[in-house]
Amino acid sequence: MKRNIYLQMKSLKEARKILFDRFFQKKSLATERVPVSLALGRILSEPVSALISSPNFHAAAMDGVAVEASHTFGASEANPKRLIIGKDAAWVNTGHLLPEPFNAVIMIEHLQETGENQIRIEAPAFPFQHVRKMGEDIVATELLFSSNHRITPYCLGALLSGGVFSLPVYKKPRVVIIPTGSELVDGLSDLKPPLGAKDLKPGQVIECNSYVLGGLIEAVGGEYERMKIIQDDQEAIMAKVRELTRKEADMILVIGGSSAGSEDFARHVIKEAGEILVHGVTIMPGKPVILGEVNQVPVIGIPGYPVSAIIAFEQFAEPLLLNMLGQPERERAEVAAFPTRKIASKLGVEEFLRVKIGSVGEKMVCTPLPRGAGFITSITGADGIIRIPAHVEGLNADTPVQATLLRPLSAIKNTLVVVGSHDNTLDIVSDQLARQTGISLSSSHVGSMGGLMAIKKGACHLAGSHLLDETDGSYNLSYIRTHLKDIPVRLVNLVMRDQGLIVPEKNPKQIRGIEDLCREDFRFINRQKGSGTRILLDFKLKALNIDPETIEGYGDEEYTHMSVAAAVLSGRADAGLGIYAAARALGLGFIPIVTEQYDLVIPGVFFDTQPIQRLIETICGSPFKRRVEALGGYHTHKTGTLIL
């Protein structure tokens, strides 16, 4: 198979117009009747009117007595009136039928019982006082909801009150999902206990996109059917697409095979079976998306990377499904936020950048997450998305940008933003803090120096840092005095941790320490510039008089300890400097180098705020310390100590 070539890529705006011009308002869904009890979220295909009034009788609106209003006229404190129960009045409770011939209710608080079956009133009642009149809420034949109305929980009450027990609704648009790829395995059926995911062979990938897209389809009111995974076989994919377009599918999503590889068959299948409308859109992620038609059914070639798949679905498939249901596109809330640093972007491509967002002081700040289309965690961990236009090379840190929110603004405002060095215990802090206080912790890993710079810019509530002073062996203090001299800060210890060389299990190359890093048979994986681990490494190399240029892999960088451990586990490197907990988590070997101090740097302006104080209470608690010590390689005897 020849490789695909993107000959005429379209902008997002152009691609959407081509797709919508072909399909918008041209697909009529069948209708059905469903019980009101099953109608939540469904879309009315016809207007619905009330069959009965609500209430359908005159009802007492208060506890008291029902009376004929005219019989009470003239009553006053000076001239009270006496009424006989059973003749002039009748006892009623709220909601009771108002007995004839009475037309008003006097509250029980406004009458006095003067004897058996006798009451006294000191004020008159007016007609229909404290009475819910027939049809006060709903009048029979009144329009309740028009066509294309989405049924909400509130609607259920109005429908049942109006005597409507079944509804005419559009059938849910039926979307068929075809996952393709010889590398894919179904984690829910192919991988069986007891080993499960550990049975994966090199090159195999657990298929997840179909389940993600299925959830998105249901969220907008559709239903989906997931086909079994089809391997990279053009004829097999072709046969399935043709079969499905003859079986009343309202949309087909072919996952994978939309890019330019020699085994990417989606384009050839759609072209041969129908028509290609668009192949390639100038967005990132999502560029390889294919928009096509087969037998008047929209067929969309969804890119295989998870974030690309989500962006492609939300920009193309979701609006089509909503249009079939007579619904407008979803509108998400937006907020203006300041990037925590300058963000470069590629000209000619509209980028959907996933970001963390936090409310720091008087402004919203946003920090970019990993940009690769394969990082599903970049969207599960995102608070919002920034769209960088195709004609813009990047964003400036001092200029606010519009961020589309993926989480409620109230949740974002209840979040502590920590920027700086990565440490595994931050995950425990986050979980324990949320569990005990309801406060969220949002962490971005940019290294210890990056954390101090974020504090300097007012871009976070606190920073994680373990910066070693080579002159006296202390941590963080000299860096704070140098880089944050004009900003009052407090320094609180989070943990002491064992740092060393992470090596493969059983240490096959018999690495003894830092002095072995320059061996010819050795490849290293480093941490990024500005990280405390990188500073520690450079300090040790200097002390041993080792030139970094002699270390193979010194320029290869990762941003977290777990990423370093993963590089060693995969065989990409023979060793990397990191914490013991990361090595232990992945079953790797560990050569201790130093026990270092990992602290939290907190601007003084935030230190006495309730969220920060709750954070400190959390890390000082026994539950947090027990969980940290269980990771291995951590020491909590100084945890919570105020150092500065």
Backbone torsions as a table, in degrees:
resi	resn	phi	psi	omega
1	MET	NA	129.7	176.9
2	LYS	-71.4	153.1	178.4
3	ARG	-72.2	146.6	176.1
4	ASN	-73.8	153.3	175.4
5	ILE	-130.3	131.8	177.2
6	TYR	-79.6	93.8	-173.7
7	LEU	-80.1	-38.9	-174.8
8	GLN	-136.1	69.8	178.4
9	MET	-63.9	144.0	-178.7
10	LYS	-112.8	153.3	170.9
11	SER	-69.8	164.3	179.2
12	LEU	-58.7	-43.9	-179.2
13	LYS	-61.8	-44.3	-179.8
14	GLU	-65.3	-44.6	-178.0
15	ALA	-62.6	-42.9	178.7
16	ARG	-63.4	-40.7	179.5
17	LYS	-63.4	-43.8	178.5
18	ILE	-59.9	-46.1	-178.6
19	LEU	-65.8	-46.7	-174.6
20	PHE	-71.5	-34.8	176.5
21	ASP	-61.4	-33.4	-178.6
22	ARG	-77.5	-36.8	-168.7
23	PHE	-118.5	-21.0	-174.1
24	PHE	-62.2	133.4	175.0
25	GLN	59.9	22.8	179.1
26	LYS	-115.5	-3.7	-178.4
27	LYS	-112.3	109.2	-179.4
28	SER	-94.7	118.7	178.8
29	LEU	-79.7	147.4	172.8
30	ALA	-68.2	163.6	-178.9
31	THR	-119.0	165.7	177.7
32	GLU	-156.9	164.1	174.5
33	ARG	-105.3	137.5	179.1
34	VAL	-131.5	150.2	175.0
35	PRO	-61.6	147.3	178.6
36	VAL	-56.2	-34.4	-178.8
37	SER	-63.5	-19.8	-179.0
38	LEU	-111.6	14.0	-170.5
39	ALA	-95.6	-2.2	-176.7
40	LEU	-57.8	126.7	178.7
41	GLY	84.9	-7.6	-179.5
42	ARG	-80.3	162.0	-175.2
43	ILE	-111.4	126.6	-178.8
44	LEU	-68.1	133.7	175.7
45	SER	-92.8	-13.8	178.7
46	GLU	-141.5	160.2	174.4
47	PRO	-67.5	151.5	-179.5
48	VAL	-124.5	127.4	179.6
49	SER	-115.0	157.7	-179.5
50	ALA	-70.8	141.4	176.9
51	LEU	-94.0	-25.2	177.4
52	ILE	-135.8	163.5	176.5
53	SER	-83.4	157.2	176.4
54	SER	-135.8	119.7	-7.9
55	PRO	-69.5	158.8	179.9
56	ASN	-97.0	20.7	173.3
57	PHE	-158.5	162.1	173.4
58	HIS	-72.7	126.9	-173.6
59	ALA	-125.9	144.9	175.9
60	ALA	-66.6	134.4	179.3
61	ALA	-101.0	-3.6	179.9
62	MET	-144.1	158.5	169.8
63	ASP	-75.9	137.8	178.8
64	GLY	160.8	-138.0	179.3
65	VAL	-125.9	142.5	173.3
66	ALA	-88.2	138.5	-177.5
67	VAL	-141.3	164.6	167.3
68	GLU	-88.2	117.3	-171.1
69	ALA	-53.9	-39.0	-175.4
70	SER	-65.4	-25.1	179.5
71	HIS	-75.6	-9.5	-177.8
72	THR	-102.9	-6.3	-177.4
73	PHE	-60.8	139.5	179.1
74	GLY	93.9	-9.7	180.0
75	ALA	-69.2	139.1	178.7
76	SER	-156.7	176.1	178.3
77	GLU	-63.6	-39.2	-179.2
78	ALA	-76.7	-24.5	-177.0
79	ASN	-135.5	69.4	-178.2
80	PRO	-67.6	158.0	176.7
81	LYS	-114.8	144.8	176.7
82	ARG	-106.5	133.3	-179.9
83	LEU	-121.0	145.2	-179.9
84	ILE	-102.4	123.4	178.1
85	ILE	-65.8	131.5	-178.3
86	GLY	98.6	-16.7	178.1
87	LYS	-121.9	-58.0	-177.4
88	ASP	-97.5	-13.3	-175.1
89	ALA	-156.9	165.8	177.6
90	ALA	-145.2	137.8	177.6
91	TRP	-67.0	137.5	177.0
92	VAL	-140.6	152.7	172.4
93	ASN	-111.1	160.3	178.7
94	THR	-53.7	129.4	178.5
95	GLY	92.6	-12.6	-179.3
96	HIS	-70.7	152.4	171.9
97	LEU	-60.0	133.3	177.5
98	LEU	-77.7	114.3	-175.4
99	PRO	-69.6	145.9	175.9
100	GLU	-73.9	148.2	5.1
101	PRO	-97.8	22.5	-171.8
102	PHE	-76.5	152.5	-176.9
103	ASN	-139.5	16.2	178.3
104	ALA	-154.9	163.3	178.9
105	VAL	-129.9	134.2	173.0
106	ILE	-105.3	126.7	-178.0
107	MET	-61.8	147.3	-177.1
108	ILE	-62.1	-26.8	179.2
109	GLU	-69.2	-17.6	-173.8
110	HIS	-106.8	21.9	177.4
111	LEU	-138.7	161.9	179.5
112	GLN	-127.7	132.5	175.3
113	GLU	-83.8	123.2	-176.0
114	THR	-106.7	-4.1	179.6
115	GLY	169.9	-177.7	-179.0
116	GLU	-63.4	121.9	178.6
117	ASN	63.0	24.1	176.9
118	GLN	-130.9	141.3	176.2
119	ILE	-134.4	160.7	177.4
120	ARG	-124.3	136.3	176.8
121	ILE	-121.5	148.1	-177.6
122	GLU	-119.7	13.9	177.0
123	ALA	-153.3	146.7	-179.1
124	PRO	-78.3	159.4	172.3
125	ALA	-104.4	152.6	175.5
126	PHE	-108.5	156.7	-176.4
127	PRO	-54.5	130.6	178.4
128	PHE	66.1	23.9	170.4
129	GLN	-64.7	131.0	178.2
130	HIS	53.5	41.2	178.2
131	VAL	-128.2	132.1	170.0
132	ARG	-87.5	109.1	-175.4
133	LYS	-74.2	150.2	175.8
134	MET	-52.2	129.8	178.8
135	GLY	76.5	11.5	-178.3
136	GLU	-60.4	-36.7	-180.0
137	ASP	-94.6	-53.2	-176.9
138	ILE	-133.4	135.4	175.5
139	VAL	-106.6	133.3	178.8
140	ALA	-49.3	138.8	-177.3
141	THR	81.0	-6.8	179.1
142	GLU	-67.3	138.7	176.8
143	LEU	-67.1	124.0	177.3
144	LEU	-91.6	-52.3	-178.5
145	PHE	-144.9	141.6	-178.7
146	SER	-87.2	172.9	176.7
147	SER	-57.6	150.5	177.9
148	ASN	70.5	11.0	176.7
149	HIS	-79.3	133.7	176.5
150	ARG	-86.5	128.4	-176.8
151	ILE	-76.7	123.7	178.1
152	THR	-106.6	169.6	175.5
153	PRO	-56.9	-34.7	178.3
154	TYR	-63.4	-37.0	-177.2
155	CYS	-61.9	-32.7	-176.7
156	LEU	-58.6	-39.4	179.7
157	GLY	-64.8	-42.9	-179.4
158	ALA	-66.6	-40.8	-178.9
159	LEU	-64.0	-48.5	-178.8
160	LEU	-67.3	-37.8	177.7
161	SER	-63.6	-31.2	179.2
162	GLY	-88.2	9.6	176.0
163	GLY	77.5	18.5	179.6
164	VAL	-98.0	120.0	-174.7
165	PHE	-115.1	-9.2	173.6
166	SER	-145.1	156.3	-170.7
167	LEU	-132.8	146.6	170.4
168	PRO	-86.5	119.9	-177.3
169	VAL	-132.6	159.6	172.3
170	TYR	-70.9	141.1	169.8
171	LYS	-63.3	147.6	179.4
172	LYS	-65.0	132.6	175.8
173	PRO	-57.9	133.2	-175.9
174	ARG	-97.3	118.6	-179.5
175	VAL	-112.8	129.0	177.5
176	VAL	-104.8	130.1	-178.2
177	ILE	-108.9	127.4	179.0
178	ILE	-117.6	100.0	174.6
179	PRO	-77.0	132.6	-179.8
180	THR	-126.6	150.0	176.3
181	GLY	142.1	125.1	-179.2
182	SER	-68.3	-18.1	-178.8
183	GLU	-84.5	-8.1	-171.3
184	LEU	-85.6	144.8	169.2
185	VAL	-130.9	149.4	179.1
186	ASP	-89.2	109.7	-177.1
187	GLY	-63.5	-21.0	-177.0
188	LEU	-93.3	-8.5	179.5
189	SER	-134.8	-32.0	-176.8
190	ASP	-83.8	-28.8	-176.9
191	LEU	-102.4	110.8	-173.2
192	LYS	-104.8	151.1	173.9
193	PRO	-60.4	159.7	6.6
194	PRO	-87.2	-16.6	-174.9
195	LEU	-82.4	-35.5	177.6
196	GLY	60.3	-126.6	-175.0
197	ALA	-60.8	-21.2	179.0
198	LYS	-70.2	-10.1	176.7
199	ASP	-78.7	-8.2	-178.5
200	LEU	-57.1	134.4	176.4
201	LYS	-94.2	156.5	177.0
202	PRO	-54.6	130.9	-179.3
203	GLY	95.3	-14.7	178.3
204	GLN	-85.6	145.9	-177.8
205	VAL	-130.8	132.8	176.5
206	ILE	-72.9	125.9	-178.7
207	GLU	-77.8	121.3	-179.5
208	CYS	-125.4	-20.6	-172.9
209	ASN	-59.4	-37.7	-176.5
210	SER	-64.2	-34.4	179.6
211	TYR	-73.9	-37.7	176.3
212	VAL	-63.3	-49.7	-178.8
213	LEU	-65.4	-35.9	176.7
214	GLY	-60.1	-41.7	177.1
215	GLY	-64.8	-39.5	178.2
216	LEU	-66.2	-37.6	177.9
217	ILE	-62.6	-46.9	179.9
218	GLU	-64.7	-33.6	-178.5
219	ALA	-64.8	-28.0	179.8
220	VAL	-97.7	2.7	174.3
221	GLY	107.4	8.4	178.4
222	GLY	-99.5	-179.8	172.9
223	GLU	-132.2	153.5	-175.5
224	TYR	-132.9	154.8	172.1
225	GLU	-125.0	128.7	-177.8
226	ARG	-101.7	119.9	176.1
227	MET	-76.4	159.6	172.6
228	LYS	-65.4	152.6	-179.4
229	ILE	-59.3	131.5	175.2
230	ILE	-105.6	129.7	178.8
231	GLN	-69.8	172.6	-177.2
232	ASP	-70.1	82.4	-178.7
233	ASP	-138.9	108.2	-173.0
234	GLN	-59.3	-42.8	-177.1
235	GLU	-66.4	-38.5	179.6
236	ALA	-66.3	-41.9	178.7
237	ILE	-66.2	-41.9	179.1
238	MET	-59.0	-47.1	-178.5
239	ALA	-61.5	-40.5	-179.0
240	LYS	-67.8	-42.1	179.8
241	VAL	-62.8	-45.7	-179.7
242	ARG	-64.1	-39.9	178.8
243	GLU	-61.6	-44.3	-174.9
244	LEU	-70.9	-34.0	179.7
245	THR	-70.6	-13.9	175.7
246	ARG	-96.2	1.7	-176.5
247	LYS	-118.1	35.0	172.0
248	GLU	63.0	32.3	169.5
249	ALA	-73.3	137.4	178.2
250	ASP	-87.1	-19.3	178.1
251	MET	-162.1	146.8	176.2
252	ILE	-125.1	131.9	175.8
253	LEU	-113.9	117.1	175.9
254	VAL	-100.7	112.1	-175.8
255	ILE	-91.9	128.1	178.2
256	GLY	89.1	160.3	176.7
257	GLY	75.0	18.5	-178.6
258	SER	-99.7	-5.6	-174.5
259	SER	-89.3	-152.3	-171.0
260	ALA	-107.9	17.0	-178.6
261	GLY	-77.4	165.4	-178.2
262	SER	-70.5	-17.7	178.0
263	GLU	-114.3	24.7	175.7
264	ASP	-95.0	102.0	-168.8
265	PHE	-100.1	-9.1	-172.3
266	ALA	-57.6	-43.5	-178.6
267	ARG	-61.3	-45.4	-178.2
268	HIS	-65.3	-38.8	179.7
269	VAL	-63.5	-50.2	-176.8
270	ILE	-66.2	-39.0	-179.2
271	LYS	-65.6	-42.0	-177.4
272	GLU	-73.9	-36.4	-177.3
273	ALA	-84.6	-22.5	-176.5
274	GLY	-156.6	-118.8	-175.1
275	GLU	-141.7	135.4	172.2
276	ILE	-87.4	122.9	175.7
277	LEU	-91.4	-44.3	-179.5
278	VAL	-146.3	135.3	169.3
279	HIS	-131.5	105.4	-179.9
280	GLY	100.9	122.5	179.6
281	VAL	-128.1	140.2	-175.2
282	THR	-78.6	62.6	174.0
283	ILE	-129.5	158.3	178.4
284	MET	-144.3	120.7	-3.4
285	PRO	-73.4	165.2	174.0
286	GLY	113.7	3.9	-174.4
287	LYS	-54.1	-40.8	-172.7
288	PRO	-77.0	5.2	-174.3
289	VAL	-55.5	143.0	177.2
290	ILE	-117.3	132.7	175.8
291	LEU	-115.1	123.3	-176.9
292	GLY	-148.5	-179.5	-179.8
293	GLU	-140.4	133.0	174.7
294	VAL	-133.5	119.7	-179.6
295	ASN	52.0	44.6	177.8
296	GLN	66.2	13.7	176.9
297	VAL	-106.9	129.8	175.6
298	PRO	-66.3	127.5	177.4
299	VAL	-121.2	121.5	-176.0
300	ILE	-115.6	124.5	174.4
301	GLY	-84.9	110.1	-174.6
302	ILE	-92.8	127.7	177.2
303	PRO	-58.5	153.7	-174.2
304	GLY	-80.2	-24.5	178.1
305	TYR	-69.1	137.5	-172.2
306	PRO	-56.4	-46.8	-177.1
307	VAL	-69.7	-38.0	175.1
308	SER	-58.9	-42.1	-179.5
309	ALA	-61.9	-43.2	-178.6
310	ILE	-66.3	-46.8	-179.4
311	ILE	-62.1	-44.6	179.9
312	ALA	-61.1	-42.8	179.4
313	PHE	-62.7	-48.6	-174.6
314	GLU	-67.7	-28.9	-178.7
315	GLN	-86.5	-24.3	-174.2
316	PHE	-124.0	-54.4	-175.5
317	ALA	-70.6	-44.8	-176.8
318	GLU	-59.2	-48.2	178.5
319	PRO	-60.2	-35.9	178.0
320	LEU	-64.3	-43.9	179.9
321	LEU	-63.6	-43.2	178.6
322	LEU	-63.3	-38.8	179.0
323	ASN	-65.0	-39.0	176.3
324	MET	-57.8	-32.7	-178.3
325	LEU	-91.7	4.5	-179.8
326	GLY	72.3	26.5	-176.3
327	GLN	-112.5	146.7	175.9
328	PRO	-76.1	165.8	175.0
329	GLU	-63.5	149.6	178.1
330	ARG	-67.9	141.6	173.6
331	GLU	-111.4	126.9	178.6
332	ARG	-105.9	149.8	179.4
333	ALA	-65.8	149.4	177.6
334	GLU	-124.9	157.2	178.3
335	VAL	-144.4	145.3	175.6
336	ALA	-83.0	129.2	-177.4
337	ALA	-138.6	148.9	178.4
338	PHE	-95.2	124.5	173.8
339	PRO	-59.8	142.9	-179.9
340	THR	-75.8	-13.6	176.6
341	ARG	-157.0	167.6	176.7
342	LYS	-64.8	138.0	-177.1
343	ILE	-122.4	117.5	177.6
344	ALA	-81.5	152.4	177.9
345	SER	-148.0	156.0	-175.2
346	LYS	-85.0	129.3	176.6
347	LEU	-65.8	146.8	176.4
348	GLY	88.7	-3.5	-179.2
349	VAL	-133.2	130.1	174.8
350	GLU	-82.4	120.7	-174.2
351	GLU	-102.6	133.6	173.6
352	PHE	-98.7	95.8	-173.4
353	LEU	-94.2	121.8	178.6
354	ARG	-82.5	136.3	-173.6
355	VAL	-137.7	152.0	163.9
356	LYS	-86.2	141.3	-179.7
357	ILE	-127.7	139.1	176.9
358	GLY	-143.3	154.2	176.1
359	SER	-99.0	105.6	-176.2
360	VAL	-116.6	111.9	-176.8
361	GLY	65.7	-124.9	-176.8
362	GLU	-97.1	6.0	-175.6
363	LYS	-137.4	160.5	173.0
364	MET	-91.5	137.8	177.2
365	VAL	-125.1	152.1	179.6
366	CYS	-134.4	140.4	-179.4
367	THR	-122.0	126.8	-177.9
368	PRO	-67.6	144.8	174.2
369	LEU	-98.4	170.8	179.1
370	PRO	-50.8	139.3	-169.6
371	ARG	-95.2	-9.9	-176.6
372	GLY	-63.2	143.7	-178.5
373	ALA	-68.4	-15.7	-179.4
374	GLY	-90.3	-2.6	-177.6
375	PHE	-86.6	86.9	178.8
376	ILE	-61.9	-30.8	179.5
377	THR	-69.7	-16.1	177.5
378	SER	-72.0	-16.8	177.0
379	ILE	-106.4	-31.1	175.7
380	THR	-69.0	-29.0	-179.8
381	GLY	-95.7	1.2	-175.9
382	ALA	-82.8	146.7	171.9
383	ASP	-95.2	-20.6	-178.1
384	GLY	-167.3	176.4	178.3
385	ILE	-129.2	132.4	173.7
386	ILE	-105.5	130.7	177.3
387	ARG	-100.7	115.9	179.5
388	ILE	-96.2	115.4	-176.1
389	PRO	-58.9	156.7	-176.3
390	ALA	-64.7	-25.4	-176.9
391	HIS	-91.1	5.2	-176.9
392	VAL	-109.6	131.6	-178.6
393	GLU	-80.5	-15.9	-179.4
394	GLY	169.2	-175.9	-178.1
395	LEU	-119.9	142.7	177.0
396	ASN	-91.5	148.1	-178.1
397	ALA	-69.8	-23.5	-175.8
398	ASP	-96.9	9.8	-179.4
399	THR	-121.0	122.5	-179.3
400	PRO	-68.8	148.7	177.6
401	VAL	-127.4	158.0	178.9
402	GLN	-84.9	125.4	178.1
403	ALA	-113.9	127.0	175.1
404	THR	-81.4	125.0	-172.0
405	LEU	-80.5	136.9	172.7
406	LEU	-103.9	-10.9	176.0
407	ARG	-128.0	156.3	178.1
408	PRO	-60.1	144.5	179.7
409	LEU	-60.5	-34.3	179.8
410	SER	-62.4	-36.5	178.9
411	ALA	-70.3	-38.3	179.3
412	ILE	-65.5	-39.1	179.8
413	LYS	-70.7	-16.9	178.1
414	ASN	-99.9	32.7	-176.0
415	THR	-121.8	133.6	171.7
416	LEU	-88.8	129.8	-178.5
417	VAL	-99.8	117.2	176.9
418	VAL	-115.8	128.5	-179.9
419	VAL	-125.2	142.2	176.6
420	GLY	144.0	-142.2	-175.9
421	SER	-71.9	145.0	177.2
422	HIS	-80.4	140.5	170.1
423	ASP	-151.3	139.0	-177.1
424	ASN	-60.7	-26.6	-177.7
425	THR	-70.8	-16.0	177.4
426	LEU	-63.3	-31.3	176.1
427	ASP	-65.2	-37.7	178.3
428	ILE	-70.4	-41.1	176.0
429	VAL	-56.2	-47.6	-177.9
430	SER	-59.2	-47.8	-177.8
431	ASP	-67.9	-44.2	-177.4
432	GLN	-67.4	-39.1	179.8
433	LEU	-64.9	-44.6	179.2
434	ALA	-64.6	-39.5	-178.0
435	ARG	-67.2	-40.2	-174.1
436	GLN	-91.1	-26.6	-171.9
437	THR	-128.6	-17.1	-175.8
438	GLY	82.3	1.9	178.7
439	ILE	-87.8	136.7	178.7
440	SER	-92.9	153.9	175.1
441	LEU	-122.2	124.5	179.1
442	SER	-113.6	117.3	-175.5
443	SER	-116.4	138.7	175.7
444	SER	-124.4	133.3	-171.8
445	HIS	-102.4	101.6	-178.4
446	VAL	-126.1	11.3	-178.2
447	GLY	90.3	160.1	-176.6
448	SER	-61.4	-45.8	179.5
449	MET	-64.8	-36.8	176.1
450	GLY	-61.3	-35.6	177.3
451	GLY	-65.7	-43.3	178.4
452	LEU	-63.7	-38.4	178.6
453	MET	-67.2	-33.9	177.2
454	ALA	-65.6	-38.1	175.6
455	ILE	-64.2	-42.4	-179.5
456	LYS	-60.1	-35.1	-179.3
457	LYS	-86.7	-2.6	-177.8
458	GLY	71.8	32.9	-173.0
459	ALA	-103.9	4.9	-179.9
460	CYS	-156.5	165.4	177.1
461	HIS	-87.6	-25.5	-180.0
462	LEU	-164.5	163.8	-179.2
463	ALA	-134.1	144.1	173.8
464	GLY	-93.0	132.1	-172.8
465	SER	-148.2	143.3	173.3
466	HIS	-144.9	59.4	-176.4
467	LEU	-87.6	118.3	-177.3
468	LEU	-85.6	130.4	172.8
469	ASP	-88.4	114.2	-175.4
470	GLU	-65.5	-22.1	-174.5
471	THR	-79.8	-36.1	-175.6
472	ASP	-129.1	-0.3	177.3
473	GLY	78.8	6.1	178.7
474	SER	-81.6	168.7	-179.7
475	TYR	-119.1	132.4	165.3
476	ASN	75.0	-34.8	-171.5
477	LEU	-59.8	-48.9	-176.8
478	SER	-66.7	-32.8	179.0
479	TYR	-70.3	-37.7	177.2
480	ILE	-64.1	-44.1	-179.7
481	ARG	-64.4	-33.1	-178.3
482	THR	-79.7	-46.6	-170.6
483	HIS	-98.8	-18.0	-179.1
484	LEU	-125.1	35.2	-172.7
485	LYS	-64.2	-24.6	-179.1
486	ASP	-99.2	4.8	-177.3
487	ILE	-120.6	114.6	176.8
488	PRO	-63.9	127.2	178.8
489	VAL	-135.2	160.3	172.4
490	ARG	-116.7	149.7	-177.5
491	LEU	-122.3	120.7	-178.0
492	VAL	-123.4	131.0	178.9
493	ASN	-73.3	134.4	173.6
494	LEU	-95.8	-55.4	179.7
495	VAL	-153.2	161.2	160.9
496	MET	-102.0	141.3	-174.5
497	ARG	-143.2	149.3	179.4
498	ASP	-85.5	121.9	179.7
499	GLN	-112.4	139.8	-178.9
500	GLY	-170.7	-166.1	-179.7
501	LEU	-88.5	124.8	174.9
502	ILE	-89.9	123.5	-176.0
503	VAL	-131.2	164.7	177.2
504	PRO	-59.3	159.0	177.9
505	GLU	-55.6	136.2	-179.4
506	LYS	69.4	5.1	172.1
507	ASN	48.0	64.1	-173.1
508	PRO	-60.3	-27.3	-179.9
509	LYS	-94.3	7.9	174.3
510	GLN	52.4	48.9	175.4
511	ILE	-68.9	132.3	-179.0
512	ARG	-103.6	-30.0	-177.2
513	GLY	177.0	-167.5	-177.4
514	ILE	-57.0	-31.7	-176.0
515	GLU	-64.1	-16.9	-178.6
516	ASP	-90.3	-3.4	-173.3
517	LEU	-66.1	-22.3	-177.7
518	CYS	-94.2	11.0	176.5
519	ARG	-63.8	148.5	-176.2
520	GLU	-71.3	-25.5	-177.9
521	ASP	-93.9	23.7	-168.3
522	PHE	-128.9	138.3	174.0
523	ARG	-125.8	132.1	-174.1
524	PHE	-105.8	154.9	169.3
525	ILE	-122.8	127.8	-170.9
526	ASN	-104.6	168.1	168.6
527	ARG	-95.4	163.4	-174.0
528	GLN	-71.0	156.5	176.6
529	LYS	-57.9	140.6	179.2
530	GLY	91.4	-11.8	177.7
531	SER	-78.6	150.9	178.6
532	GLY	-62.7	-34.0	179.0
533	THR	-65.6	-39.8	178.0
534	ARG	-64.9	-41.5	178.8
535	ILE	-63.6	-40.6	177.3
536	LEU	-61.8	-44.8	179.9
537	LEU	-60.5	-48.4	-178.1
538	ASP	-61.9	-35.9	177.0
539	PHE	-63.0	-44.7	-179.4
540	LYS	-67.3	-39.9	178.7
541	LEU	-63.2	-41.1	179.6
542	LYS	-63.8	-42.4	-179.7
543	ALA	-63.8	-30.4	-180.0
544	LEU	-94.5	3.1	179.2
545	ASN	58.1	42.6	179.0
546	ILE	-104.3	127.6	177.8
547	ASP	-78.4	121.3	179.9
548	PRO	-54.7	-28.7	-178.2
549	GLU	-65.3	-17.3	-179.9
550	THR	-86.6	-3.0	-177.3
551	ILE	-98.6	115.9	177.9
552	GLU	-67.9	121.5	-179.7
553	GLY	96.6	0.6	-179.3
554	TYR	-57.4	-32.8	-178.6
555	GLY	-84.8	-4.2	178.0
556	ASP	-85.6	122.0	-170.0
557	GLU	-119.6	146.4	170.0
558	GLU	-129.6	160.4	-172.2
559	TYR	-103.7	-7.4	179.2
560	THR	-139.6	160.8	177.1
561	HIS	-64.5	-37.3	179.9
562	MET	-67.0	-34.4	177.4
563	SER	-67.6	-37.1	175.2
564	VAL	-62.5	-46.1	179.6
565	ALA	-62.1	-39.8	179.3
566	ALA	-64.6	-36.6	178.2
567	ALA	-63.8	-38.6	178.3
568	VAL	-70.3	-43.4	-179.7
569	LEU	-60.3	-38.6	-177.2
570	SER	-76.7	-11.9	-177.4
571	GLY	89.5	3.7	178.7
572	ARG	-69.9	-23.5	178.6
573	ALA	-143.3	156.5	177.4
574	ASP	-89.9	-19.4	179.4
575	ALA	-168.0	160.0	173.6
576	GLY	-156.2	152.4	179.9
577	LEU	-84.2	127.6	-178.9
578	GLY	-168.1	-172.8	-175.9
579	ILE	-90.8	154.4	-178.0
580	TYR	-59.8	-38.3	-177.1
581	ALA	-59.3	-36.1	178.9
582	ALA	-68.3	-41.6	177.9
583	ALA	-63.4	-44.8	-178.2
584	ARG	-65.0	-38.5	-177.8
585	ALA	-60.1	-32.4	-178.0
586	LEU	-106.7	12.3	175.7
587	GLY	69.0	35.6	-177.7
588	LEU	-103.8	167.3	176.0
589	GLY	-81.3	164.6	-175.8
590	PHE	-149.4	132.3	177.3
591	ILE	-116.3	108.2	-175.3
592	PRO	-62.0	140.4	176.0
593	ILE	-118.9	-46.6	-176.0
594	VAL	-159.9	152.1	167.9
595	THR	-100.4	117.5	-172.7
596	GLU	-114.0	168.2	-175.9
597	GLN	-105.1	122.4	178.2
598	TYR	-111.1	117.4	-173.7
599	ASP	-118.1	163.9	172.7
600	LEU	-107.0	122.5	177.3
601	VAL	-96.7	120.3	-172.4
602	ILE	-123.7	119.6	175.5
603	PRO	-56.1	138.6	-177.5
604	GLY	-58.0	-31.0	-177.3
605	VAL	-64.9	-23.1	-179.6
606	PHE	-103.2	-11.5	-167.5
607	PHE	-59.7	-40.7	-176.1
608	ASP	-89.9	3.8	178.5
609	THR	-70.9	155.3	-177.0
610	GLN	-58.9	-44.8	-178.9
611	PRO	-59.9	-42.4	-179.4
612	ILE	-67.6	-41.2	179.2
613	GLN	-65.1	-35.8	176.4
614	ARG	-68.3	-33.9	175.7
615	LEU	-62.2	-46.7	-178.8
616	ILE	-64.6	-41.3	176.1
617	GLU	-59.4	-37.9	-178.2
618	THR	-66.2	-47.0	-177.2
619	ILE	-72.6	-20.3	177.2
620	CYS	-82.1	-12.1	-175.2
621	GLY	-78.6	153.9	-179.7
622	SER	-61.9	-39.4	-179.5
623	PRO	-58.4	-42.0	179.6
624	PHE	-65.2	-47.1	-176.7
625	LYS	-63.6	-38.7	178.9
626	ARG	-63.4	-42.5	-179.0
627	ARG	-66.8	-37.9	179.6
628	VAL	-66.0	-47.0	-177.4
629	GLU	-65.3	-27.4	178.9
630	ALA	-68.8	-20.0	178.6
631	LEU	-69.6	-28.5	-176.3
632	GLY	88.1	141.9	176.9
633	GLY	79.6	9.4	178.5
634	TYR	-118.7	152.3	178.4
635	HIS	-134.8	132.1	-172.1
636	THR	-115.0	16.3	-176.9
637	HIS	-66.6	-20.9	178.2
638	LYS	-107.0	-1.3	-175.5
639	THR	-56.4	129.4	179.8
640	GLY	88.0	-5.3	-180.0
641	THR	-69.2	131.9	177.2
642	LEU	-83.9	110.8	-175.9
643	ILE	-90.4	-35.1	-177.7
644	LEU	-136.9	NA	NA
